[in-house]
Amino acid sequence: MSKVELGRLVIAIGFAACVTSVVIMVTGLFRRNIGLLRLGGRFIPVLAVSGLAAAAVMEWALISHDFSVRYVAENNATTTPLLYTIAGLWASLEGSILLWSLVLCVHLLALWWKHRRHRDDPLVSWALVVTVVVATFFFALMLGPANPFRGIDGPVPLEGRGPNPLLQNHPLMAVHPPMLYLGYVGFTVPFAFAIAALVTGRVGEGWIAETRRTTLIAWGFLTAGIALGAWWSYEVLGWGGYFAWDPVENASLLPWLTATAFLHSLMVQERRGMLRVWNLSLLIATFALTILGTFLTRSGVVVSVHAFSESSLGPALLGFTAAVSLAGIGLIAWRADRLASSTQISSPLSRDAAYMMNNLIFAAIAFVVLLGTTFPLLAEAVTGDQLSVGEPYFVRMSAPLGLAVLFLMAVAPNLPWRTTTTEVLRRRLRVPAIVAFVTLAAVVVAGARGISQVVTFALAAFTLSAIGQQVTTAVSARRRARSERLTTALTRTISGNRRLYGGLIVHVGVVLVAVALAAS
């Protein structure tokens, strides 16, 4: 059996396993038949192994330089170094869809195994169904317009074209795309639990525990992917920079923004039982934006060094994005009575109010980026005129919002939940404010004149000193607790909040990025 036939066979098996699993599990859910749920779940390892096998066959074809596979002939050559031969899996359109399916199969298998003792739980079962439906869509693409195992018409060439020179002149091309995909595809799992919570009506705080860690992992991979892409752009493309507001760059930034907003607002829901509709909307928007980003990259509708050539995938991806968005909106409207919260923001000087403002700013940045990215496409579709939205628009619109985020990063962690007094706030922020004013004066004396630049340095100092003050206070409290031999539980409360300190470390990283942007 040739690699073309073997590849098509495993993809067909994977697609059949997807459809069978969905039909049986949905039937079991509606009939409340545990036996059917378990039977449908047994097809998940089959489809996962099929996805892994398809990727393995393609890598085998690439490494062995089997030019009877059209994808290999168009993206590989006998002279291509081994590293870039392996990375050829994601060098073109069909391979990128295959990589997406591979990562999704890994996530799906991990989800199925993690909840092996709770597969009878409707919440888990519906989450599995939603994830398998997404897998079904991508397997269908590989059976149709994005088939990576097409054969060569005519004689098999002795040599292939080789990959695009830009894709084989830096080792980061072997790391940057998989990192992005691990982030992109990872958001499928929290999205699936959000849909499952809406379908089952269990829209309280229980489903949050199932999504926080997976969202954080996906967000971490996406962050790393964007950073590595910026590094690659700086060294390879000759832009003299690391981010040019390219449409494909923006496509990866959009879900990062909404996921960041969700990671902040879910703390409000966990603590106060608020923002249920907002959090569900953010997760649905994050997943929809990953599909929209896939559309922008793989449909050929945008001109970009990152984008693939024109293909027939556009309508399918755009239709899937619309279906995801409409299903999410419809389910939220259906469960509106259960999503209402009796708790309200009690004071504008509170951490919950600050987190809400933070979310609104992130949403505003996402809207600015989305509008600037899609407006030329909409204008061309309506008027036929080709327009472009350049860097000045994005910088002018997003810079003030970015400065507001810096300010809130310093203020929000110093605010208590529910309410506080101006005296408490003044006492907590007095030292950071002094440091900020001293820094502002110093950079002006040093020659800085741009308002955004000066304000960024001042806010960076304000934020870093506020973080330092928080850590110092926590360390002092820990020492005092030990010296006074307070209870173990109290000591753990004071010093063991790893989530808080992890967030502060991330905030330091964001401040460094802001300073780098202002300095360059």
SEMAR-70269 format. One record per residue (C-alpha): residue number from 1; z, x, y; residue in three letters. Coordinates in Angstrom, 1 decimal. Each point is the difference from the previous one (the first is absolute). Layout:
BEGIN
   nr       z       x       y  rest
  NUM       Z       X       Y   ALA
...
END
This chain:
BEGIN
   nr       z       x       y  rest
    1     0.0     0.0     0.0   MET
    2    -1.0     1.4     3.4   SER
    3     2.5     0.3     2.9   LYS
    4    -2.0    -2.7     1.8   VAL
    5     0.5    -2.5    -2.9   GLU
    6     3.7     1.1    -0.5   LEU
    7     0.8    -0.4     3.6   GLY
    8    -1.5    -3.5     0.2   ARG
    9     1.8    -1.0    -3.2   LEU
   10     3.5     1.0     1.2   VAL
   11    -0.6    -1.7     3.4   ILE
   12    -1.2    -3.2    -1.8   ALA
   13     3.1     0.1    -2.2   ILE
   14     2.2     0.4     3.0   GLY
   15    -1.6    -2.9     1.8   PHE
   16     0.3    -2.2    -3.1   ALA
   17     3.7     1.0    -0.3   ALA
   18     0.6    -0.9     3.6   CYS
   19    -1.6    -3.5    -0.3   VAL
   20     1.8    -0.7    -3.3   THR
   21     3.4     1.1     1.4   SER
   22    -0.3    -2.1     3.1   VAL
   23    -1.1    -3.2    -1.9   VAL
   24     2.7     0.3    -2.6   ILE
   25     2.8     0.9     2.4   MET
   26    -0.9    -2.7     2.6   VAL
   27    -0.1    -2.6    -2.9   THR
   28     3.4     1.2    -1.2   GLY
   29     1.4    -0.3     3.5   LEU
   30    -1.2    -3.5     0.5   PHE
   31     1.1    -1.1    -3.5   ARG
   32     3.2     2.1     0.3   ARG
   33    -0.9     1.6    -3.4   ASN
   34     1.7     3.3    -0.4   ILE
   35    -2.1     0.8    -3.0   GLY
   36    -3.2    -0.2     2.0   LEU
   37     1.5     2.1     2.8   LEU
   38     0.8     2.8    -2.5   ARG
   39    -3.4    -0.3    -1.6   LEU
   40    -1.8     0.2     3.4   GLY
   41     2.1     3.0     0.9   GLY
   42    -1.1     1.9    -3.1   ARG
   43    -3.5     0.3     1.5   PHE
   44     1.3     2.0     3.0   ILE
   45     0.2     3.3    -2.0   PRO
   46    -3.5    -0.7    -1.3   VAL
   47    -1.5    -0.3     3.5   LEU
   48     2.1     2.9     1.3   ALA
   49    -1.2     2.3    -2.8   VAL
   50    -3.6    -1.2     0.7   SER
   51     0.3     1.1     3.6   GLY
   52     1.4     3.3    -1.0   LEU
   53    -2.7     0.5    -2.6   ALA
   54    -2.8    -0.8     2.5   ALA
   55     1.3     2.7     2.3   ALA
   56     0.3     2.4    -2.9   ALA
   57    -3.6    -0.6    -1.1   VAL
   58    -1.2     0.6     3.5   MET
   59     1.9     3.2     0.4   GLU
   60    -1.3     1.1    -3.4   TRP
   61    -3.6    -0.7     1.2   ALA
   62     0.7     1.9     3.2   LEU
   63     1.5     3.0    -1.6   ILE
   64    -2.7     0.2    -2.7   SER
   65    -2.7    -0.5     2.6   HIS
   66    -1.5    -2.9    -1.8   ASP
   67    -2.9    -0.9     2.3   PHE
   68    -1.0    -3.0    -2.1   SER
   69     2.7    -1.8     2.0   VAL
   70    -1.5    -0.8     3.4   ARG
   71     3.3     0.4     1.8   TYR
   72     0.4     3.6    -1.4   VAL
   73    -3.6     0.9     0.9   ALA
   74     0.5    -1.2     3.6   GLU
   75     3.4     1.5     0.6   ASN
   76     0.2     3.1    -2.2   ASN
   77    -1.8     3.2    -0.8   ALA
   78     0.4     2.9    -2.5   THR
   79     0.9     2.2     3.0   THR
   80     2.8    -2.3     1.3   THR
   81     3.4     1.7    -0.3   PRO
   82     2.4    -1.6    -2.6   LEU
   83     2.4    -1.3     2.6   LEU
   84    -2.7    -1.9     1.8   TYR
   85    -1.6    -1.1    -3.2   THR
   86     3.3    -1.7    -0.9   ILE
   87     0.2    -1.4     3.5   ALA
   88    -3.5    -1.4    -0.5   GLY
   89     1.7    -3.1    -1.4   LEU
   90     0.5    -1.2     3.5   TRP
   91    -2.9     1.7     1.7   ALA
   92    -2.1    -3.2     0.2   SER
   93     0.1    -3.8     0.1   LEU
   94     0.2    -0.8    -3.7   GLU
   95     2.4     2.7    -0.8   GLY
   96     2.3    -1.0     2.8   SER
   97     0.2    -3.6    -1.4   ILE
   98     0.7     1.6    -3.4   LEU
   99     2.8     2.1     1.5   LEU
  100     1.4    -3.2     1.6   TRP
  101     0.0    -1.7    -3.4   SER
  102     1.6     3.0    -1.6   LEU
  103     2.9     0.1     2.5   VAL
  104     0.4    -3.8    -0.3   LEU
  105     0.2     0.2    -3.8   CYS
  106     2.8     2.6     0.3   VAL
  107     1.9    -2.2     2.4   HIS
  108    -0.5    -3.1    -2.2   LEU
  109     1.1     1.8    -3.1   LEU
  110     3.1     1.4     1.8   ALA
  111     0.8    -3.5     1.2   LEU
  112    -0.4    -1.6    -3.4   TRP
  113     2.2     2.7    -1.6   TRP
  114     2.7    -0.1     2.7   LYS
  115     0.5    -3.7    -0.4   HIS
  116    -0.4    -0.1    -3.8   ARG
  117     3.4    -1.7    -0.4   ARG
  118    -0.7    -2.6     2.7   HIS
  119    -3.6    -1.0    -0.8   ARG
  120     1.2    -3.6    -0.7   ASP
  121     1.1    -0.2     3.7   ASP
  122    -2.6    -2.1     1.8   PRO
  123     0.3     2.3     3.1   LEU
  124    -0.9     3.0    -2.1   VAL
  125    -2.7    -1.9    -1.9   SER
  126    -1.7    -1.2     3.1   TRP
  127     0.1     3.5     1.5   ALA
  128    -1.7     1.3    -3.1   LEU
  129    -2.6    -2.8     0.2   VAL
  130    -0.8     0.9     3.6   VAL
  131    -0.3     3.7    -0.7   THR
  132    -2.3    -0.7    -3.0   VAL
  133    -2.2    -2.3     2.2   VAL
  134    -0.4     2.9     2.4   VAL
  135    -0.9     2.2    -3.0   ALA
  136    -2.5    -2.6    -1.2   THR
  137    -1.8     0.2     3.4   PHE
  138    -0.4     3.7    -0.2   PHE
  139    -1.1     0.0    -3.6   PHE
  140    -2.6    -2.6     0.9   ALA
  141    -1.3     2.3     2.8   LEU
  142    -0.4     2.8    -2.6   MET
  143    -1.9    -2.3    -2.3   LEU
  144    -2.3    -1.0     2.9   GLY
  145    -0.8     1.6     3.3   PRO
  146     2.2     3.0    -0.3   ALA
  147    -0.8     0.9    -3.6   ASN
  148     0.8     3.8    -0.4   PRO
  149    -1.7     0.2    -3.4   PHE
  150    -3.7    -0.6     0.9   ARG
  151    -2.4     2.1    -1.9   GLY
  152    -3.0     2.0     1.2   ILE
  153    -3.4    -1.7     0.0   ASP
  154    -2.4     2.5    -1.5   GLY
  155     0.6     3.6    -1.1   PRO
  156     3.5     1.4     0.4   VAL
  157     0.0     2.6     2.8   PRO
  158     1.1     3.6    -0.8   LEU
  159     1.9     0.3     3.2   GLU
  160     1.9    -2.5     2.2   GLY
  161     0.1    -0.3     3.8   ARG
  162     3.6     1.1     0.3   GLY
  163     2.6    -1.6     2.3   PRO
  164    -0.3    -0.3     3.8   ASN
  165     0.8     3.5     1.4   PRO
  166     2.8    -1.4     2.1   LEU
  167     1.7    -1.1    -3.2   LEU
  168     0.0     3.4    -1.7   GLN
  169     1.1     2.4     2.7   ASN
  170     3.7    -0.6     0.1   HIS
  171     2.6    -0.5    -2.7   PRO
  172     1.6    -2.9     1.9   LEU
  173    -2.9    -2.2    -1.2   MET
  174     1.5     0.2    -3.5   ALA
  175     3.4    -1.3     1.4   VAL
  176    -0.6    -2.1     3.1   HIS
  177    -2.0    -3.0    -1.6   PRO
  178     2.4    -0.4    -3.0   PRO
  179     3.0    -0.1     2.3   MET
  180    -1.7    -2.7     2.1   LEU
  181    -0.8    -2.0    -3.1   TYR
  182     3.5     0.3    -1.3   LEU
  183     1.1    -1.5     3.3   GLY
  184    -2.7    -2.6     0.3   TYR
  185     0.2    -1.3    -3.5   VAL
  186     3.8     0.3    -0.1   GLY
  187     0.3    -2.9     2.5   PHE
  188    -1.4    -2.3    -2.7   THR
  189     3.4    -0.2    -1.7   VAL
  190     2.1    -1.2     3.0   PRO
  191    -2.8    -2.4     0.9   PHE
  192     0.1    -1.4    -3.5   ALA
  193     3.7    -0.6     0.2   PHE
  194    -0.4    -1.6     3.4   ALA
  195    -2.6    -2.4    -1.4   ILE
  196     2.3    -0.6    -3.1   ALA
  197     2.9    -0.8     2.2   ALA
  198    -2.1    -2.6     1.9   LEU
  199    -1.4    -1.6    -3.2   VAL
  200     3.4    -0.2    -1.7   THR
  201     1.8    -1.1     3.2   GLY
  202     2.5     2.8    -0.4   ARG
  203    -0.5     1.2     3.6   VAL
  204     3.6     1.1     0.7   GLY
  205     1.1     3.6     0.0   GLU
  206    -0.3     0.6    -3.8   GLY
  207    -3.7     1.0    -0.1   TRP
  208     0.6     2.6     2.8   ILE
  209     1.8     2.3    -2.5   ALA
  210    -3.2     0.1    -2.1   GLU
  211    -2.2     1.0     2.9   THR
  212     2.0     2.4     2.2   ARG
  213    -0.2     3.0    -2.2   ARG
  214    -3.7    -0.5    -1.0   THR
  215    -1.0    -0.6     3.6   THR
  216     1.9     3.2     1.0   LEU
  217    -1.8     2.0    -2.7   ILE
  218    -3.4    -1.3     0.9   ALA
  219     0.8     0.6     3.7   TRP
  220     1.0     3.6    -0.8   GLY
  221    -3.3     0.7    -1.8   PHE
  222    -2.0    -1.6     2.8   LEU
  223     1.8     2.0     2.6   THR
  224    -0.7     3.2    -2.0   ALA
  225    -3.6    -1.0    -0.4   GLY
  226    -0.5    -0.6     3.7   ILE
  227     1.7     3.3     0.9   ALA
  228    -2.1     2.0    -2.5   LEU
  229    -3.2    -1.8     1.3   GLY
  230     0.9     1.1     3.5   ALA
  231     0.5     3.6    -1.3   TRP
  232    -3.4    -0.1    -1.7   TRP
  233    -1.7    -1.5     3.1   SER
  234     1.5     2.7     2.2   TYR
  235    -1.2     2.9    -2.2   GLU
  236    -3.4    -1.4    -1.3   VAL
  237    -1.6    -2.5     2.3   LEU
  238     0.1     2.1     3.2   GLY
  239     1.3    -2.8     2.1   TRP
  240     2.6     2.3     1.5   GLY
  241     2.6    -2.5    -0.9   GLY
  242     1.6    -1.9    -2.9   TYR
  243    -0.7    -3.7     0.9   PHE
  244    -3.0    -1.3     1.8   ALA
  245     0.6    -3.8    -0.4   TRP
  246    -2.9     0.0    -2.4   ASP
  247    -0.4    -3.5    -1.6   PRO
  248     0.9     1.3    -3.5   VAL
  249     3.1     1.9     1.4   GLU
  250     1.0    -3.3     1.7   ASN
  251    -0.4    -1.8    -3.3   ALA
  252     2.8     2.2    -1.6   SER
  253     2.2    -0.3     3.1   LEU
  254     0.0    -3.8     0.1   LEU
  255     1.9    -0.7    -3.3   PRO
  256     2.3     2.9     0.9   TRP
  257     1.0    -1.8     3.2   LEU
  258     0.7    -3.3    -1.6   THR
  259     1.8     1.6    -2.9   ALA
  260     2.2     2.0     2.4   THR
  261     0.9    -3.3     1.8   ALA
  262     0.9    -1.6    -3.3   PHE
  263     2.3     2.9    -1.0   LEU
  264     1.9    -0.6     3.2   HIS
  265     0.1    -3.8     0.0   SER
  266     1.0    -0.3    -3.6   LEU
  267     3.4     1.6     1.0   MET
  268     0.5    -3.0     2.3   VAL
  269    -0.8    -2.4    -2.9   GLN
  270     2.4     1.9    -2.4   GLU
  271     2.8     0.0     2.6   ARG
  272    -0.4    -3.3     1.8   ARG
  273    -2.4    -2.1    -2.1   GLY
  274    -2.5    -0.2     2.9   MET
  275    -3.7     0.7     0.4   LEU
  276    -1.1    -1.4    -3.3   ARG
  277    -3.3    -1.3     1.2   VAL
  278    -0.6     3.2     1.9   TRP
  279     0.7     2.3    -3.0   ASN
  280    -2.2    -2.0    -2.3   LEU
  281    -2.8     0.0     2.6   SER
  282     0.3     3.8     0.5   LEU
  283    -0.4     0.6    -3.8   LEU
  284    -2.9    -2.3    -0.3   ILE
  285    -1.6     1.6     3.1   ALA
  286     0.6     3.5    -1.3   THR
  287    -1.8    -0.7    -3.3   PHE
  288    -2.8    -1.9     1.8   ALA
  289    -0.5     3.0     2.3   LEU
  290    -0.3     2.3    -3.0   THR
  291    -2.9    -2.1    -1.3   ILE
  292    -1.5    -0.2     3.5   LEU
  293     0.3     3.8     0.2   GLY
  294    -1.9     0.2    -3.3   THR
  295    -2.7    -2.3     1.5   PHE
  296    -0.3     2.2     3.1   LEU
  297    -0.3     3.2    -2.1   THR
  298    -2.2    -1.3    -2.8   ARG
  299    -2.3    -2.6     1.4   SER
  300    -2.1     2.2     2.3   GLY
  301     0.8    -2.1     3.1   VAL
  302     1.5     2.9     1.9   VAL
  303    -1.5     3.4     0.8   VAL
  304     2.6     2.6    -0.9   SER
  305     0.2     3.4    -1.7   VAL
  306     2.5    -1.7    -2.4   HIS
  307    -2.0    -3.1    -0.7   ALA
  308    -2.4    -0.4    -3.0   PHE
  309    -3.6    -1.1     0.3   SER
  310    -1.0    -3.6     0.3   GLU
  311     0.8    -2.0    -3.1   SER
  312     0.1    -3.5    -1.3   SER
  313     3.8     0.0    -0.2   LEU
  314     0.6    -1.3     3.5   GLY
  315    -0.2    -3.8    -0.7   PRO
  316     2.3     0.3    -3.1   ALA
  317     2.6     2.1     1.8   LEU
  318    -0.1    -2.2     3.2   LEU
  319     0.3    -3.1    -2.1   GLY
  320     2.9     1.4    -2.0   PHE
  321     1.8     0.9     3.3   THR
  322    -0.6    -3.6     1.3   ALA
  323     1.3    -1.5    -3.3   ALA
  324     3.2     2.1     0.1   VAL
  325     0.6    -0.9     3.7   SER
  326    -0.6    -3.7    -0.5   LEU
  327     2.1    -0.1    -3.2   ALA
  328     2.9     1.7     1.7   GLY
  329    -0.2    -2.3     3.1   ILE
  330    -0.2    -3.1    -2.2   GLY
  331     3.0     1.0    -2.2   LEU
  332     2.1     0.7     3.1   ILE
  333    -0.9    -3.3     1.5   ALA
  334     0.8    -1.7    -3.3   TRP
  335     3.5     1.6    -0.2   ARG
  336     0.7    -0.4     3.7   ALA
  337     3.1    -2.2    -0.7   ASP
  338     1.6     2.6    -2.2   ARG
  339    -0.8     2.9     2.3   LEU
  340     2.0    -1.2     2.9   ALA
  341     3.1     2.0     0.8   SER
  342     3.2    -1.4     1.5   SER
  343     0.8     3.4     1.5   THR
  344    -1.3     0.9     3.4   GLN
  345     0.0     3.1     2.1   ILE
  346     3.3    -0.3     1.8   SER
  347    -0.6     2.6     2.8   SER
  348    -2.8     2.1     1.5   PRO
  349     2.4     2.9    -0.2   LEU
  350     0.2     0.1    -3.8   SER
  351    -1.7     2.0    -2.8   ARG
  352    -1.7    -3.1    -1.4   ASP
  353    -1.6    -0.7     3.5   ALA
  354    -1.0     3.7     0.3   ALA
  355    -1.6    -0.1    -3.5   TYR
  356    -1.9    -3.2     0.9   MET
  357    -1.3     1.6     3.2   MET
  358    -1.0     3.1    -2.0   ASN
  359    -2.0    -2.3    -2.4   ASN
  360    -1.7    -1.7     2.9   LEU
  361    -1.1     3.4     1.4   ILE
  362    -1.3     1.2    -3.4   PHE
  363    -1.9    -3.3    -0.3   ALA
  364    -1.4     0.5     3.5   ALA
  365    -1.2     3.5    -0.9   ILE
  366    -1.6    -1.3    -3.2   ALA
  367    -1.8    -2.7     2.0   PHE
  368    -1.3     2.6     2.5   VAL
  369    -1.3     2.2    -2.7   VAL
  370    -1.5    -2.9    -2.0   LEU
  371    -1.7    -1.4     3.1   LEU
  372    -1.5     3.3     1.0   GLY
  373    -1.2     0.7    -3.5   THR
  374    -1.6    -3.4    -0.8   THR
  375    -1.2    -1.0     3.5   PHE
  376    -3.3     2.0    -0.3   PRO
  377    -0.7    -1.7    -3.3   LEU
  378     0.7    -3.4     1.3   LEU
  379    -2.0     0.6     3.1   ALA
  380    -3.0     1.2    -2.0   GLU
  381     0.3    -3.0    -2.3   ALA
  382     0.0    -2.5     2.9   VAL
  383    -2.3     1.7     2.6   THR
  384    -1.9     2.6    -2.0   GLY
  385     1.1     2.7     2.5   ASP
  386     1.5     3.2    -1.3   GLN
  387     3.2     0.8     1.9   LEU
  388     2.6     2.8    -0.5   SER
  389     3.7     0.1     0.8   VAL
  390     1.1     3.5     0.6   GLY
  391     3.2     2.1     0.2   GLU
  392     0.8    -1.0     3.7   PRO
  393     0.5    -3.6    -1.0   TYR
  394     2.4     0.8    -2.9   PHE
  395     2.0     2.6     2.0   VAL
  396     0.3    -2.2     3.1   ARG
  397     1.1    -3.0    -2.0   MET
  398     2.2     1.6    -2.7   SER
  399     1.8     2.7     2.0   ALA
  400     2.4    -2.3     1.9   PRO
  401     0.8    -1.8    -3.2   LEU
  402     0.7     3.3    -1.7   GLY
  403     2.4     1.0     2.7   LEU
  404     1.8    -3.4    -0.4   ALA
  405     0.4     0.8    -3.7   VAL
  406     1.5     3.4     0.9   LEU
  407     2.5    -1.7     2.3   PHE
  408     1.0    -2.5    -2.7   LEU
  409     0.4     2.7    -2.6   MET
  410     2.8     1.4     2.1   ALA
  411     1.6    -3.3     1.0   VAL
  412    -0.2    -2.2    -3.1   ALA
  413     2.1     2.1    -2.4   PRO
  414     2.8     0.2     2.6   ASN
  415     0.2    -3.8     0.4   LEU
  416     2.3    -2.0    -2.3   PRO
  417    -1.1    -3.1    -1.8   TRP
  418     0.3    -3.3     1.7   ARG
  419     1.2     1.0     3.5   THR
  420     1.6     2.7     2.1   THR
  421     1.1     0.7     3.6   THR
  422    -1.7     2.0     2.7   THR
  423     3.1     2.2     0.1   GLU
  424    -0.4     0.9    -3.7   VAL
  425    -3.7     0.7     0.4   LEU
  426     0.6     2.1     3.1   ARG
  427     2.6     2.1    -1.9   ARG
  428    -2.3     0.6    -3.0   ARG
  429    -3.1     0.8     2.0   LEU
  430     1.5     2.0     2.9   ARG
  431    -0.5     3.4    -1.5   VAL
  432    -3.5    -0.6    -1.2   PRO
  433    -1.0    -1.4     3.4   ALA
  434     1.4     3.2     1.7   ILE
  435    -2.0     2.1    -2.4   VAL
  436    -3.1    -2.0     0.7   ALA
  437     0.3     0.4     3.8   PHE
  438     0.6     3.7    -0.3   VAL
  439    -3.1     0.3    -2.3   THR
  440    -2.1    -2.0     2.4   LEU
  441     1.0     2.3     2.9   ALA
  442    -0.7     3.1    -2.1   ALA
  443    -3.5    -1.0    -1.1   VAL
  444    -0.9    -0.9     3.6   VAL
  445     1.2     3.3     1.2   VAL
  446    -1.9     1.7    -2.8   ALA
  447    -3.3    -1.6     1.3   GLY
  448    -0.4    -3.2    -2.0   ALA
  449    -1.6    -2.7     2.3   ARG
  450    -1.4    -2.7    -2.2   GLY
  451     2.2    -3.1     0.0   ILE
  452    -0.4    -0.7    -3.7   SER
  453     0.6     3.6    -0.8   GLN
  454     3.2     0.3     2.1   VAL
  455     1.4    -3.3    -1.3   VAL
  456    -0.8     0.9    -3.6   THR
  457     2.0     3.3     0.3   PHE
  458     2.9    -1.8     1.6   ALA
  459     0.1    -2.8    -2.6   LEU
  460    -0.3     2.5    -2.8   ALA
  461     3.1     1.8     1.3   ALA
  462     1.7    -3.4     0.5   PHE
  463    -0.8    -0.9    -3.6   THR
  464     0.9     3.3    -1.6   LEU
  465     3.3     0.2     1.8   SER
  466     0.9    -3.6    -1.0   ALA
  467    -0.8     0.9    -3.6   ILE
  468     2.1     3.2     0.3   GLY
  469     2.9    -2.0     1.5   GLN
  470    -0.2    -2.5    -2.9   GLN
  471     0.2     2.7    -2.6   VAL
  472     2.8     1.8     1.8   THR
  473     2.0    -3.2     0.2   THR
  474    -0.6    -0.7    -3.7   ALA
  475     1.1     3.5    -1.0   VAL
  476     3.1    -0.2     2.1   SER
  477     0.9    -3.4    -1.5   ALA
  478    -0.5     1.5    -3.5   ARG
  479     2.4     2.8     0.7   ARG
  480     2.5    -2.3     1.6   ARG
  481    -0.2    -2.3    -3.1   ALA
  482     0.7     2.9    -2.3   ARG
  483     2.8     1.4     2.1   SER
  484     1.7    -3.4     0.2   GLU
  485    -0.7    -0.6    -3.7   ARG
  486    -1.7    -3.3     0.6   LEU
  487    -1.2    -2.1    -2.9   THR
  488    -3.0     1.2    -1.9   THR
  489    -2.0    -3.1     0.9   ALA
  490     0.6     0.5     3.7   LEU
  491    -1.0     3.7    -0.3   THR
  492    -3.2    -1.0    -1.8   ARG
  493    -0.8    -2.6     2.7   THR
  494     0.4     2.6     2.7   ILE
  495    -1.9     2.9    -1.6   SER
  496    -2.1    -1.4    -2.8   GLY
  497    -2.6    -2.0     1.8   ASN
  498    -3.0     1.9    -1.3   ARG
  499    -2.5    -2.6     1.3   ARG
  500     1.3     0.5     3.6   LEU
  501    -0.3     3.8    -0.2   TYR
  502    -3.4    -0.2    -1.7   GLY
  503    -1.1    -2.2     2.9   GLY
  504     1.3     2.4     2.5   LEU
  505    -1.9     2.9    -1.6   ILE
  506    -3.2    -2.1     0.2   VAL
  507     0.8    -0.6     3.6   HIS
  508     0.3     3.7     0.7   VAL
  509    -3.5     0.4    -1.6   GLY
  510    -1.4    -2.7     2.2   VAL
  511     1.5     1.7     3.1   VAL
  512    -1.7     3.3    -1.0   LEU
  513    -3.3    -1.8    -0.3   VAL
  514     0.4    -1.5     3.4   ALA
  515     0.9     3.4     1.5   VAL
  516    -3.1     1.5    -1.6   ALA
  517    -2.2    -2.7     1.3   LEU
  518     1.3     0.4     3.5   ALA
  519    -0.2     3.8    -0.1   ALA
  520    -3.6     0.0    -1.3   SER
END
